[in-house]
Amino acid sequence: MRKRELVVIGGGPAGMAAAEAARNEGVRDILLIERDAYLGGILNQCVHTGFGLEYFKEVLTGPEYAARFIGRIEADPQIEVSLRSIVVKLTADRRVAYLKRSKLEEVQARVVILATGCRERTREMIHIPGDRPAGIFSAGLAQKLINIEGLMPGKRVVIVGSGDIGLIMARRFTLEGAEVRAVIELQDKPSGLLRNLVQCVEDFGIPTYFNHKITRVYGRHRVEKVSVARVDEALQEVAGSEFELECDTVLVSVGLIPENELLEEAEGKIAEEAHKTSIPGIYICGNSAKVYDLVDWVTRDSEDCGRAAAKYNLRG
Amino acid sequence: MLKTLTCIECPTGCTLTVELDNGRVTSVTGHKCPKGEAYARQELESPVRILTTTVRAEGLALSRIPVRTDRPIPKEKLREAMGEIRKVKVTASIVQGAVIISNLLDLNVAVVATRGAGKYP
């Protein structure tokens, strides 16, 4: 089994920043494993601006922010990038098994950095009752379908939750000619940035219903309508407040969950101390450690993580 | 007369209070940086937005190329701009920053690629 100094799992902004920082701190052999056909992670589908305001003091789109790191990493002889490679197992003694071109590869790492990002909370997790027709998407999946695949998920959309991804998609759908009927938010204020409420929802006259929730999804094969009701301070439905919205698509934007299946299978946990896990020599950064609002902060913290991993590599 | 608005220049989203006199901005308060004051004036006189979207690609490693306007355009032109951009199909390999439309709607604004793509491998 081949021995590597540092293995970074995930080639999004966190993994890239950690790999570069570790390299700058003296790690000479880095394997960066990425499951997609290119580096950049979630930034590739974030075609909107709002990235890099703090880190680069510029107004950049997701792909432009990613490119700042991708260029340097691809040119760096000390960082080997393995694309289309998915890690299937991580052990507590830092063996990493990954599938690449249908072949199982295994390496023994001195240090591992987990940068696997997060997943979206789903309709099932928040218990929206009713039928289970086609046409219900998490906001990030809809974003990928539109921006990467060039497919329109639907024409008349209701968005559940006012998280940033949902707000961004309200604008995206509208610009692509769909009708966004409403944004439904349980709390009395948006969970996403105020700027997104303005430039994604108010700009297009999309109604936002604060203190409301979806009570039921209707549809035989495809979404046909949803029912919506007002809620009180105890988040209970207010009797008689229910109304219906006809739609063919429901977007769910109700939060992100760090993805840590690999760590859990290695019987590890995220530690109290920043960037550490309960397993010595296995570090963690980016959205898989905690959910971030800005990629600039992901980069900054992941650089710290890379440096910490480099120190461990020296000590052993 | 007083008007409040949210600045959209950065994630902070400062609440700006603007004093208007006969439709002209006479004072701006509430901004934590100079961009807020400039934003308030622009927004009340002639609101502009950067447009980001994707264009079709054929024969390239990506199916869609993400693009942006290189400068903000009048907010009321967003729909028309999308119509123009929808006509484009990229068939030759391009680099990030390549100009896709050199003069969008005669506004002296370019639409550029925000991601490069080579030929389909």
Interface residues (C-beta under 8 A of the other chain):
Chain A: A37 N44 V47 H48 T49 G50 L53 V59 T61 G62 P63 E64 A67 I146 N147 I148 E149 G150 R172 L175 E176 G177 L193 L194 R195 L197 V198 Q199 D203 D293 L294
Chain B: L5 T6 C7 I8 E9 C10 P11 G13 R49 I50 L51 T52 T53 T54 R56 A61 L62 S63 R64 P66 V67 R68 K75 L78 R79 M82 Q96 T114 R115 G116
